[in-house]
């Protein structure tokens, strides 16, 4: 009975560790791709921002502060 509990604990720990590793790998893949360093005025507007052509940056929205191409 005691061996079954220990075995169940080991399996559960291994399963959780596996999930942690796959999550880290997915996060690493997303980071490796990166975000564009500049956006178009259209992309800025679609993301809820306003293109400021005097400073060539997107103001507000998801691309806030990014350069406009």
N, CA, C, O and CB atoms as a CASP TS submission, in Angstrom:
PFRMAT TS
TARGET T0000
AUTHOR 0000-0000-0000
METHOD Language model
MODEL 1
PARENT N/A
ATOM      1  N   UNK     1       0.818  -1.187   0.000  1.00  0.00           N
ATOM      2  CA  UNK     1       0.000   0.000   0.000  1.00  0.00           C
ATOM      3  C   UNK     1       0.871   1.265   0.000  1.00  0.00           C
ATOM      4  O   UNK     1       0.590   2.227  -0.715  1.00  0.00           O
ATOM      5  CB  UNK     1      -0.936  -0.010   1.206  1.00  0.00           C
ATOM      6  N   UNK     2       1.932   1.243   0.815  1.00  0.00           N
ATOM      7  CA  UNK     2       2.818   2.394   0.903  1.00  0.00           C
ATOM      8  C   UNK     2       3.559   2.610  -0.416  1.00  0.00           C
ATOM      9  O   UNK     2       3.773   3.748  -0.835  1.00  0.00           O
ATOM     10  CB  UNK     2       3.816   2.212   2.052  1.00  0.00           C
ATOM     11  N   UNK     3       3.947   1.521  -1.064  1.00  0.00           N
ATOM     12  CA  UNK     3       4.653   1.622  -2.343  1.00  0.00           C
ATOM     13  C   UNK     3       3.751   2.255  -3.402  1.00  0.00           C
ATOM     14  O   UNK     3       4.223   3.039  -4.225  1.00  0.00           O
ATOM     15  CB  UNK     3       5.133   0.229  -2.811  1.00  0.00           C
ATOM     16  N   UNK     4       2.476   1.929  -3.390  1.00  0.00           N
ATOM     17  CA  UNK     4       1.541   2.508  -4.363  1.00  0.00           C
ATOM     18  C   UNK     4       1.444   4.018  -4.183  1.00  0.00           C
ATOM     19  O   UNK     4       1.401   4.759  -5.165  1.00  0.00           O
ATOM     20  CB  UNK     4       0.146   1.867  -4.222  1.00  0.00           C
ATOM     21  N   UNK     5       1.410   4.474  -2.946  1.00  0.00           N
ATOM     22  CA  UNK     5       1.335   5.919  -2.691  1.00  0.00           C
ATOM     23  C   UNK     5       2.602   6.616  -3.178  1.00  0.00           C
ATOM     24  O   UNK     5       2.532   7.678  -3.798  1.00  0.00           O
ATOM     25  CB  UNK     5       1.122   6.196  -1.187  1.00  0.00           C
ATOM     26  N   UNK     6       3.746   6.023  -2.899  1.00  0.00           N
ATOM     27  CA  UNK     6       5.015   6.607  -3.330  1.00  0.00           C
ATOM     28  C   UNK     6       5.077   6.627  -4.855  1.00  0.00           C
ATOM     29  O   UNK     6       5.484   7.627  -5.447  1.00  0.00           O
ATOM     30  CB  UNK     6       6.216   5.816  -2.744  1.00  0.00           C
ATOM     31  N   UNK     7       4.678   5.534  -5.488  1.00  0.00           N
ATOM     32  CA  UNK     7       4.677   5.461  -6.947  1.00  0.00           C
ATOM     33  C   UNK     7       3.729   6.503  -7.541  1.00  0.00           C
ATOM     34  O   UNK     7       4.067   7.150  -8.532  1.00  0.00           O
ATOM     35  CB  UNK     7       4.279   4.050  -7.413  1.00  0.00           C
ATOM     36  N   UNK     8       2.560   6.670  -6.954  1.00  0.00           N
ATOM     37  CA  UNK     8       1.603   7.674  -7.439  1.00  0.00           C
ATOM     38  C   UNK     8       2.180   9.076  -7.297  1.00  0.00           C
ATOM     39  O   UNK     8       2.007   9.913  -8.184  1.00  0.00           O
ATOM     40  CB  UNK     8       0.269   7.570  -6.670  1.00  0.00           C
ATOM     41  N   UNK     9       2.868   9.337  -6.181  1.00  0.00           N
ATOM     42  CA  UNK     9       3.480  10.649  -5.969  1.00  0.00           C
ATOM     43  C   UNK     9       4.580  10.910  -6.988  1.00  0.00           C
ATOM     44  O   UNK     9       4.704  12.024  -7.498  1.00  0.00           O
ATOM     45  CB  UNK     9       4.045  10.755  -4.551  1.00  0.00           C
ATOM     46  N   UNK    10       5.381   9.886  -7.288  1.00  0.00           N
ATOM     47  CA  UNK    10       6.462  10.033  -8.273  1.00  0.00           C
ATOM     48  C   UNK    10       5.886  10.302  -9.657  1.00  0.00           C
ATOM     49  O   UNK    10       6.395  11.160 -10.378  1.00  0.00           O
ATOM     50  CB  UNK    10       7.351   8.769  -8.304  1.00  0.00           C
ATOM     51  N   UNK    11       4.847   9.591 -10.033  1.00  0.00           N
ATOM     52  CA  UNK    11       4.215   9.783 -11.347  1.00  0.00           C
ATOM     53  C   UNK    11       3.603  11.180 -11.442  1.00  0.00           C
ATOM     54  O   UNK    11       3.744  11.854 -12.462  1.00  0.00           O
ATOM     55  CB  UNK    11       3.128   8.703 -11.595  1.00  0.00           C
ATOM     56  N   UNK    12       2.927  11.611 -10.382  1.00  0.00           N
ATOM     57  CA  UNK    12       2.319  12.943 -10.390  1.00  0.00           C
ATOM     58  C   UNK    12       3.390  14.026 -10.498  1.00  0.00           C
ATOM     59  O   UNK    12       3.214  14.999 -11.232  1.00  0.00           O
ATOM     60  CB  UNK    12       1.474  13.158  -9.121  1.00  0.00           C
ATOM     61  N   UNK    13       4.481  13.869  -9.784  1.00  0.00           N
ATOM     62  CA  UNK    13       5.575  14.846  -9.846  1.00  0.00           C
ATOM     63  C   UNK    13       6.176  14.901 -11.247  1.00  0.00           C
ATOM     64  O   UNK    13       6.449  15.981 -11.770  1.00  0.00           O
ATOM     65  CB  UNK    13       6.668  14.501  -8.816  1.00  0.00           C
ATOM     66  N   UNK    14       6.378  13.740 -11.845  1.00  0.00           N
ATOM     67  CA  UNK    14       6.938  13.688 -13.198  1.00  0.00           C
ATOM     68  C   UNK    14       5.991  14.341 -14.203  1.00  0.00           C
ATOM     69  O   UNK    14       6.430  15.041 -15.116  1.00  0.00           O
ATOM     70  CB  UNK    14       7.222  12.230 -13.608  1.00  0.00           C
ATOM     71  N   UNK    15       4.698  14.109 -14.029  1.00  0.00           N
ATOM     72  CA  UNK    15       3.723  14.706 -14.946  1.00  0.00           C
ATOM     73  C   UNK    15       3.731  16.229 -14.821  1.00  0.00           C
ATOM     74  O   UNK    15       3.702  16.934 -15.830  1.00  0.00           O
ATOM     75  CB  UNK    15       2.309  14.156 -14.666  1.00  0.00           C
ATOM     76  N   UNK    16       3.771  16.733 -13.599  1.00  0.00           N
ATOM     77  CA  UNK    16       3.802  18.185 -13.406  1.00  0.00           C
ATOM     78  C   UNK    16       5.100  18.785 -13.922  1.00  0.00           C
ATOM     79  O   UNK    16       5.094  19.883 -14.478  1.00  0.00           O
ATOM     80  CB  UNK    16       3.623  18.530 -11.929  1.00  0.00           C
ATOM     81  N   UNK    17       6.198  18.091 -13.748  1.00  0.00           N
ATOM     82  CA  UNK    17       7.477  18.576 -14.266  1.00  0.00           C
ATOM     83  C   UNK    17       7.450  18.622 -15.791  1.00  0.00           C
ATOM     84  O   UNK    17       7.989  19.546 -16.400  1.00  0.00           O
ATOM     85  CB  UNK    17       8.634  17.682 -13.778  1.00  0.00           C
ATOM     86  N   UNK    18       6.825  17.629 -16.397  1.00  0.00           N
ATOM     87  CA  UNK    18       6.692  17.614 -17.854  1.00  0.00           C
ATOM     88  C   UNK    18       5.880  18.789 -18.358  1.00  0.00           C
ATOM     89  O   UNK    18       6.215  19.385 -19.382  1.00  0.00           O
ATOM     90  CB  UNK    18       6.052  16.320 -18.310  1.00  0.00           C
ATOM     91  N   UNK    19       4.818  19.126 -17.648  1.00  0.00           N
ATOM     92  CA  UNK    19       4.003  20.279 -18.041  1.00  0.00           C
ATOM     93  C   UNK    19       4.799  21.565 -17.913  1.00  0.00           C
ATOM     94  O   UNK    19       4.688  22.455 -18.755  1.00  0.00           O
ATOM     95  CB  UNK    19       2.728  20.361 -17.188  1.00  0.00           C
ATOM     96  N   UNK    20       5.589  21.663 -16.878  1.00  0.00           N
ATOM     97  CA  UNK    20       6.423  22.846 -16.692  1.00  0.00           C
ATOM     98  C   UNK    20       7.441  23.003 -17.806  1.00  0.00           C
ATOM     99  O   UNK    20       7.691  24.118 -18.262  1.00  0.00           O
ATOM    100  CB  UNK    20       7.132  22.781 -15.360  1.00  0.00           C
ATOM    101  N   UNK    21       8.027  21.908 -18.246  1.00  0.00           N
ATOM    102  CA  UNK    21       9.019  21.969 -19.317  1.00  0.00           C
ATOM    103  C   UNK    21       8.383  22.335 -20.646  1.00  0.00           C
ATOM    104  O   UNK    21       8.964  23.097 -21.419  1.00  0.00           O
ATOM    105  CB  UNK    21       9.745  20.641 -19.441  1.00  0.00           C
ATOM    106  N   UNK    22       7.198  21.804 -20.927  1.00  0.00           N
ATOM    107  CA  UNK    22       6.550  22.142 -22.193  1.00  0.00           C
ATOM    108  C   UNK    22       6.092  23.588 -22.176  1.00  0.00           C
ATOM    109  O   UNK    22       6.128  24.256 -23.210  1.00  0.00           O
ATOM    110  CB  UNK    22       5.359  21.209 -22.465  1.00  0.00           C
ATOM    111  N   UNK    23       5.662  24.085 -21.027  1.00  0.00           N
ATOM    112  CA  UNK    23       5.282  25.495 -20.926  1.00  0.00           C
ATOM    113  C   UNK    23       6.472  26.405 -21.162  1.00  0.00           C
ATOM    114  O   UNK    23       6.353  27.430 -21.835  1.00  0.00           O
ATOM    115  CB  UNK    23       4.669  25.786 -19.562  1.00  0.00           C
ATOM    116  N   UNK    24       7.617  26.035 -20.611  1.00  0.00           N
ATOM    117  CA  UNK    24       8.825  26.835 -20.797  1.00  0.00           C
ATOM    118  C   UNK    24       9.276  26.804 -22.249  1.00  0.00           C
ATOM    119  O   UNK    24       9.740  27.813 -22.779  1.00  0.00           O
ATOM    120  CB  UNK    24       9.949  26.333 -19.885  1.00  0.00           C
ATOM    121  N   UNK    25       9.141  25.653 -22.891  1.00  0.00           N
ATOM    122  CA  UNK    25       9.526  25.544 -24.300  1.00  0.00           C
ATOM    123  C   UNK    25       8.607  26.395 -25.170  1.00  0.00           C
ATOM    124  O   UNK    25       9.067  27.041 -26.112  1.00  0.00           O
ATOM    125  CB  UNK    25       9.488  24.072 -24.762  1.00  0.00           C
ATOM    126  N   UNK    26       7.323  26.400 -24.864  1.00  0.00           N
ATOM    127  CA  UNK    26       6.376  27.209 -25.634  1.00  0.00           C
ATOM    128  C   UNK    26       6.659  28.691 -25.431  1.00  0.00           C
ATOM    129  O   UNK    26       6.591  29.470 -26.382  1.00  0.00           O
ATOM    130  CB  UNK    26       4.925  26.882 -25.231  1.00  0.00           C
ATOM    131  N   UNK    27       6.973  29.084 -24.211  1.00  0.00           N
ATOM    132  CA  UNK    27       7.293  30.484 -23.941  1.00  0.00           C
ATOM    133  C   UNK    27       8.571  30.888 -24.659  1.00  0.00           C
ATOM    134  O   UNK    27       8.673  32.001 -25.175  1.00  0.00           O
ATOM    135  CB  UNK    27       7.433  30.726 -22.432  1.00  0.00           C
ATOM    136  N   UNK    28       9.551  29.981 -24.692  1.00  0.00           N
ATOM    137  CA  UNK    28      10.796  30.264 -25.391  1.00  0.00           C
ATOM    138  C   UNK    28      10.584  30.426 -26.878  1.00  0.00           C
ATOM    139  O   UNK    28      11.209  31.280 -27.508  1.00  0.00           O
ATOM    140  CB  UNK    28      11.798  29.172 -25.136  1.00  0.00           C
ATOM    141  N   UNK    29       9.704  29.612 -27.449  1.00  0.00           N
ATOM    142  CA  UNK    29       9.426  29.712 -28.880  1.00  0.00           C
ATOM    143  C   UNK    29       8.729  31.030 -29.197  1.00  0.00           C
ATOM    144  O   UNK    29       9.004  31.650 -30.225  1.00  0.00           O
ATOM    145  CB  UNK    29       8.565  28.526 -29.348  1.00  0.00           C
ATOM    146  N   UNK    30       7.834  31.454 -28.324  1.00  0.00           N
ATOM    147  CA  UNK    30       7.136  32.717 -28.549  1.00  0.00           C
ATOM    148  C   UNK    30       8.105  33.890 -28.434  1.00  0.00           C
ATOM    149  O   UNK    30       7.993  34.858 -29.186  1.00  0.00           O
ATOM    150  CB  UNK    30       5.978  32.879 -27.548  1.00  0.00           C
ATOM    151  N   UNK    31       9.036  33.815 -27.518  1.00  0.00           N
ATOM    152  CA  UNK    31      10.005  34.883 -27.340  1.00  0.00           C
ATOM    153  C   UNK    31      10.989  34.922 -28.498  1.00  0.00           C
ATOM    154  O   UNK    31      11.403  36.000 -28.925  1.00  0.00           O
ATOM    155  CB  UNK    31      10.747  34.714 -26.023  1.00  0.00           C
ATOM    156  N   UNK    32      11.364  33.761 -29.005  1.00  0.00           N
ATOM    157  CA  UNK    32      12.332  33.701 -30.091  1.00  0.00           C
ATOM    158  C   UNK    32      11.778  34.376 -31.343  1.00  0.00           C
ATOM    159  O   UNK    32      12.521  35.000 -32.100  1.00  0.00           O
ATOM    160  CB  UNK    32      12.710  32.247 -30.391  1.00  0.00           C
ATOM    161  N   UNK    33      10.477  34.246 -31.554  1.00  0.00           N
ATOM    162  CA  UNK    33       9.862  34.877 -32.711  1.00  0.00           C
ATOM    163  C   UNK    33       9.917  36.389 -32.574  1.00  0.00           C
ATOM    164  O   UNK    33      10.210  37.097 -33.538  1.00  0.00           O
ATOM    165  CB  UNK    33       8.415  34.406 -32.880  1.00  0.00           C
ATOM    166  N   UNK    34       9.637  36.877 -31.382  1.00  0.00           N
ATOM    167  CA  UNK    34       9.704  38.307 -31.121  1.00  0.00           C
ATOM    168  C   UNK    34       8.533  39.074 -31.708  1.00  0.00           C
ATOM    169  O   UNK    34       7.652  38.508 -32.355  1.00  0.00           O
ATOM    170  CB  UNK    34      10.981  38.859 -31.661  1.00  0.00           C
ATOM    171  N   UNK    35       8.546  40.359 -31.469  1.00  0.00           N
ATOM    172  CA  UNK    35       7.516  41.236 -32.001  1.00  0.00           C
ATOM    173  C   UNK    35       8.166  42.149 -33.024  1.00  0.00           C
ATOM    174  O   UNK    35       9.365  42.419 -32.947  1.00  0.00           O
ATOM    175  CB  UNK    35       6.818  42.057 -30.869  1.00  0.00           C
ATOM    176  N   UNK    36       7.390  42.620 -33.972  1.00  0.00           N
ATOM    177  CA  UNK    36       7.984  43.497 -34.976  1.00  0.00           C
ATOM    178  C   UNK    36       8.493  44.783 -34.331  1.00  0.00           C
ATOM    179  O   UNK    36       7.878  45.303 -33.401  1.00  0.00           O
ATOM    180  CB  UNK    36       6.964  43.820 -36.081  1.00  0.00           C
ATOM    181  N   UNK    37       9.617  45.292 -34.828  1.00  0.00           N
ATOM    182  CA  UNK    37      10.177  46.508 -34.258  1.00  0.00           C
ATOM    183  C   UNK    37       9.428  47.737 -34.748  1.00  0.00           C
ATOM    184  O   UNK    37       9.498  48.798 -34.129  1.00  0.00           O
ATOM    185  CB  UNK    37      11.655  46.624 -34.601  1.00  0.00           C
ATOM    186  N   UNK    38       8.713  47.597 -35.856  1.00  0.00           N
ATOM    187  CA  UNK    38       7.908  48.711 -36.355  1.00  0.00           C
ATOM    188  C   UNK    38       6.595  48.174 -36.916  1.00  0.00           C
ATOM    189  O   UNK    38       6.499  47.017 -37.326  1.00  0.00           O
ATOM    190  CB  UNK    38       8.681  49.517 -37.439  1.00  0.00           C
ATOM    191  N   UNK    39       5.603  49.031 -36.923  1.00  0.00           N
ATOM    192  CA  UNK    39       4.283  48.663 -37.431  1.00  0.00           C
ATOM    193  C   UNK    39       3.854  49.692 -38.464  1.00  0.00           C
ATOM    194  O   UNK    39       4.400  50.794 -38.527  1.00  0.00           O
ATOM    195  CB  UNK    39       3.238  48.565 -36.277  1.00  0.00           C
ATOM    196  N   UNK    40       2.876  49.320 -39.265  1.00  0.00           N
ATOM    197  CA  UNK    40       2.324  50.265 -40.227  1.00  0.00           C
ATOM    198  C   UNK    40       1.251  51.103 -39.539  1.00  0.00           C
ATOM    199  O   UNK    40       0.736  50.698 -38.498  1.00  0.00           O
ATOM    200  CB  UNK    40       1.741  49.525 -41.465  1.00  0.00           C
ATOM    201  N   UNK    41       0.906  52.257 -40.095  1.00  0.00           N
ATOM    202  CA  UNK    41      -0.174  53.040 -39.497  1.00  0.00           C
ATOM    203  C   UNK    41      -1.481  52.243 -39.408  1.00  0.00           C
ATOM    204  O   UNK    41      -2.250  52.403 -38.460  1.00  0.00           O
ATOM    205  CB  UNK    41      -0.399  54.315 -40.305  1.00  0.00           C
ATOM    206  N   UNK    42      -1.720  51.394 -40.393  1.00  0.00           N
ATOM    207  CA  UNK    42      -2.926  50.565 -40.398  1.00  0.00           C
ATOM    208  C   UNK    42      -2.915  49.576 -39.233  1.00  0.00           C
ATOM    209  O   UNK    42      -3.932  49.398 -38.563  1.00  0.00           O
ATOM    210  CB  UNK    42      -3.052  49.810 -41.731  1.00  0.00           C
ATOM    211  N   UNK    43      -1.767  48.929 -38.987  1.00  0.00           N
ATOM    212  CA  UNK    43      -1.658  47.983 -37.880  1.00  0.00           C
ATOM    213  C   UNK    43      -1.846  48.698 -36.539  1.00  0.00           C
ATOM    214  O   UNK    43      -2.456  48.154 -35.619  1.00  0.00           O
ATOM    215  CB  UNK    43      -0.294  47.265 -37.918  1.00  0.00           C
ATOM    216  N   UNK    44      -1.323  49.904 -36.439  1.00  0.00           N
ATOM    217  CA  UNK    44      -1.465  50.688 -35.224  1.00  0.00           C
ATOM    218  C   UNK    44      -2.944  50.963 -34.942  1.00  0.00           C
ATOM    219  O   UNK    44      -3.408  50.801 -33.813  1.00  0.00           O
ATOM    220  CB  UNK    44      -0.681  52.008 -35.339  1.00  0.00           C
ATOM    221  N   UNK    45      -3.680  51.380 -35.975  1.00  0.00           N
ATOM    222  CA  UNK    45      -5.113  51.669 -35.820  1.00  0.00           C
ATOM    223  C   UNK    45      -5.896  50.414 -35.468  1.00  0.00           C
ATOM    224  O   UNK    45      -6.772  50.447 -34.604  1.00  0.00           O
ATOM    225  CB  UNK    45      -5.676  52.289 -37.103  1.00  0.00           C
ATOM    226  N   UNK    46      -5.582  49.300 -36.137  1.00  0.00           N
ATOM    227  CA  UNK    46      -6.307  48.049 -35.878  1.00  0.00           C
ATOM    228  C   UNK    46      -6.087  47.554 -34.459  1.00  0.00           C
ATOM    229  O   UNK    46      -6.945  46.863 -33.909  1.00  0.00           O
ATOM    230  CB  UNK    46      -5.879  46.974 -36.867  1.00  0.00           C
ATOM    231  N   UNK    47      -4.961  47.893 -33.860  1.00  0.00           N
ATOM    232  CA  UNK    47      -4.663  47.463 -32.494  1.00  0.00           C
ATOM    233  C   UNK    47      -5.169  48.465 -31.462  1.00  0.00           C
ATOM    234  O   UNK    47      -4.879  48.333 -30.273  1.00  0.00           O
ATOM    235  CB  UNK    47      -3.164  47.258 -32.324  1.00  0.00           C
ATOM    236  N   UNK    48      -5.926  49.470 -31.913  1.00  0.00           N
ATOM    237  CA  UNK    48      -6.525  50.421 -30.979  1.00  0.00           C
ATOM    238  C   UNK    48      -5.683  51.646 -30.704  1.00  0.00           C
ATOM    239  O   UNK    48      -5.967  52.395 -29.769  1.00  0.00           O
ATOM    240  CB  UNK    48      -6.806  49.745 -29.703  1.00  0.00           C
ATOM    241  N   UNK    49      -4.651  51.865 -31.503  1.00  0.00           N
ATOM    242  CA  UNK    49      -3.791  53.020 -31.294  1.00  0.00           C
ATOM    243  C   UNK    49      -4.026  54.115 -32.319  1.00  0.00           C
ATOM    244  O   UNK    49      -4.850  53.985 -33.223  1.00  0.00           O
ATOM    245  CB  UNK    49      -2.351  52.598 -31.328  1.00  0.00           C
ATOM    246  N   UNK    50      -3.283  55.190 -32.153  1.00  0.00           N
ATOM    247  CA  UNK    50      -3.338  56.312 -33.081  1.00  0.00           C
ATOM    248  C   UNK    50      -1.929  56.571 -33.585  1.00  0.00           C
ATOM    249  O   UNK    50      -1.023  56.830 -32.794  1.00  0.00           O
ATOM    250  CB  UNK    50      -3.941  57.588 -32.406  1.00  0.00           C
ATOM    251  N   UNK    51      -1.736  56.501 -34.914  1.00  0.00           N
ATOM    252  CA  UNK    51      -0.393  56.760 -35.437  1.00  0.00           C
ATOM    253  C   UNK    51      -0.034  58.242 -35.308  1.00  0.00           C
ATOM    254  O   UNK    51      -0.761  59.104 -35.802  1.00  0.00           O
ATOM    255  CB  UNK    51      -0.294  56.317 -36.909  1.00  0.00           C
ATOM    256  N   UNK    52       1.070  58.531 -34.655  1.00  0.00           N
ATOM    257  CA  UNK    52       1.566  59.898 -34.520  1.00  0.00           C
ATOM    258  C   UNK    52       2.706  60.059 -35.516  1.00  0.00           C
ATOM    259  O   UNK    52       3.840  59.662 -35.249  1.00  0.00           O
ATOM    260  CB  UNK    52       2.039  60.210 -33.042  1.00  0.00           C
ATOM    261  N   UNK    53       2.394  60.641 -36.662  1.00  0.00           N
ATOM    262  CA  UNK    53       3.380  60.730 -37.737  1.00  0.00           C
ATOM    263  C   UNK    53       4.440  61.795 -37.476  1.00  0.00           C
ATOM    264  O   UNK    53       5.481  61.796 -38.133  1.00  0.00           O
ATOM    265  CB  UNK    53       2.687  61.019 -39.044  1.00  0.00           C
ATOM    266  N   UNK    54       4.194  62.704 -36.526  1.00  0.00           N
ATOM    267  CA  UNK    54       5.217  63.709 -36.221  1.00  0.00           C
ATOM    268  C   UNK    54       6.393  63.076 -35.469  1.00  0.00           C
ATOM    269  O   UNK    54       7.541  63.482 -35.645  1.00  0.00           O
ATOM    270  CB  UNK    54       4.608  64.862 -35.390  1.00  0.00           C
ATOM    271  N   UNK    55       6.095  62.080 -34.629  1.00  0.00           N
ATOM    272  CA  UNK    55       7.185  61.394 -33.903  1.00  0.00           C
ATOM    273  C   UNK    55       7.410  59.975 -34.424  1.00  0.00           C
ATOM    274  O   UNK    55       8.273  59.255 -33.922  1.00  0.00           O
ATOM    275  CB  UNK    55       6.873  61.345 -32.397  1.00  0.00           C
ATOM    276  N   UNK    56       6.631  59.575 -35.431  1.00  0.00           N
ATOM    277  CA  UNK    56       6.708  58.238 -36.025  1.00  0.00           C
ATOM    278  C   UNK    56       6.570  57.123 -34.992  1.00  0.00           C
ATOM    279  O   UNK    56       7.319  56.147 -35.012  1.00  0.00           O
ATOM    280  CB  UNK    56       8.018  58.080 -36.764  1.00  0.00           C
ATOM    281  N   UNK    57       5.601  57.282 -34.090  1.00  0.00           N
ATOM    282  CA  UNK    57       5.312  56.243 -33.106  1.00  0.00           C
ATOM    283  C   UNK    57       3.812  56.003 -33.048  1.00  0.00           C
ATOM    284  O   UNK    57       3.008  56.837 -33.464  1.00  0.00           O
ATOM    285  CB  UNK    57       5.857  56.633 -31.711  1.00  0.00           C
ATOM    286  N   UNK    58       3.464  54.846 -32.523  1.00  0.00           N
ATOM    287  CA  UNK    58       2.066  54.496 -32.323  1.00  0.00           C
ATOM    288  C   UNK    58       1.706  54.873 -30.884  1.00  0.00           C
ATOM    289  O   UNK    58       2.391  54.463 -29.947  1.00  0.00           O
ATOM    290  CB  UNK    58       1.804  52.962 -32.607  1.00  0.00           C
ATOM    291  N   UNK    59       0.649  55.642 -30.706  1.00  0.00           N
ATOM    292  CA  UNK    59       0.231  56.086 -29.375  1.00  0.00           C
ATOM    293  C   UNK    59      -0.989  55.282 -28.945  1.00  0.00           C
ATOM    294  O   UNK    59      -2.029  55.325 -29.602  1.00  0.00           O
ATOM    295  CB  UNK    59      -0.081  57.614 -29.364  1.00  0.00           C
ATOM    296  N   UNK    60      -0.863  54.555 -27.849  1.00  0.00           N
ATOM    297  CA  UNK    60      -1.983  53.778 -27.318  1.00  0.00           C
ATOM    298  C   UNK    60      -2.108  52.425 -28.014  1.00  0.00           C
ATOM    299  O   UNK    60      -1.378  52.129 -28.960  1.00  0.00           O
ATOM    300  CB  UNK    60      -3.285  54.560 -27.467  1.00  0.00           C
ATOM    301  N   UNK    61      -3.030  51.621 -27.538  1.00  0.00           N
ATOM    302  CA  UNK    61      -3.294  50.312 -28.127  1.00  0.00           C
ATOM    303  C   UNK    61      -2.193  49.312 -27.817  1.00  0.00           C
ATOM    304  O   UNK    61      -1.340  49.542 -26.959  1.00  0.00           O
ATOM    305  CB  UNK    61      -3.459  50.439 -29.622  1.00  0.00           C
ATOM    306  N   UNK    62      -2.233  48.204 -28.532  1.00  0.00           N
ATOM    307  CA  UNK    62      -1.271  47.128 -28.299  1.00  0.00           C
ATOM    308  C   UNK    62       0.156  47.499 -28.723  1.00  0.00           C
ATOM    309  O   UNK    62       1.117  46.960 -28.174  1.00  0.00           O
ATOM    310  CB  UNK    62      -1.712  45.884 -29.040  1.00  0.00           C
ATOM    311  N   UNK    63       0.304  48.396 -29.677  1.00  0.00           N
ATOM    312  CA  UNK    63       1.623  48.757 -30.212  1.00  0.00           C
ATOM    313  C   UNK    63       2.110  50.086 -29.654  1.00  0.00           C
ATOM    314  O   UNK    63       2.919  50.761 -30.290  1.00  0.00           O
ATOM    315  CB  UNK    63       1.577  48.825 -31.736  1.00  0.00           C
ATOM    316  N   UNK    64       1.635  50.470 -28.481  1.00  0.00           N
ATOM    317  CA  UNK    64       1.999  51.743 -27.878  1.00  0.00           C
ATOM    318  C   UNK    64       3.512  51.914 -27.789  1.00  0.00           C
ATOM    319  O   UNK    64       4.212  51.089 -27.203  1.00  0.00           O
ATOM    320  CB  UNK    64       1.383  51.861 -26.499  1.00  0.00           C
ATOM    321  N   UNK    65       4.004  53.010 -28.385  1.00  0.00           N
ATOM    322  CA  UNK    65       5.431  53.323 -28.317  1.00  0.00           C
ATOM    323  C   UNK    65       6.264  52.710 -29.421  1.00  0.00           C
ATOM    324  O   UNK    65       7.439  53.049 -29.562  1.00  0.00           O
ATOM    325  CB  UNK    65       5.968  52.881 -27.018  1.00  0.00           C
ATOM    326  N   UNK    66       5.685  51.810 -30.212  1.00  0.00           N
ATOM    327  CA  UNK    66       6.454  51.197 -31.291  1.00  0.00           C
ATOM    328  C   UNK    66       6.591  52.170 -32.460  1.00  0.00           C
ATOM    329  O   UNK    66       5.730  53.022 -32.681  1.00  0.00           O
ATOM    330  CB  UNK    66       5.787  49.883 -31.757  1.00  0.00           C
ATOM    331  N   UNK    67       7.678  52.028 -33.197  1.00  0.00           N
ATOM    332  CA  UNK    67       7.947  52.877 -34.344  1.00  0.00           C
ATOM    333  C   UNK    67       6.961  52.566 -35.474  1.00  0.00           C
ATOM    334  O   UNK    67       6.509  51.432 -35.639  1.00  0.00           O
ATOM    335  CB  UNK    67       9.401  52.692 -34.824  1.00  0.00           C
ATOM    336  N   UNK    68       6.650  53.591 -36.230  1.00  0.00           N
ATOM    337  CA  UNK    68       5.773  53.419 -37.394  1.00  0.00           C
ATOM    338  C   UNK    68       6.633  53.433 -38.639  1.00  0.00           C
ATOM    339  O   UNK    68       7.485  54.301 -38.826  1.00  0.00           O
ATOM    340  CB  UNK    68       4.675  54.534 -37.462  1.00  0.00           C
ATOM    341  N   UNK    69       6.386  52.453 -39.479  1.00  0.00           N
ATOM    342  CA  UNK    69       7.127  52.299 -40.726  1.00  0.00           C
ATOM    343  C   UNK    69       6.645  53.258 -41.775  1.00  0.00           C
ATOM    344  O   UNK    69       7.163  53.263 -42.892  1.00  0.00           O
ATOM    345  CB  UNK    69       7.016  50.890 -41.239  1.00  0.00           C
TER
END
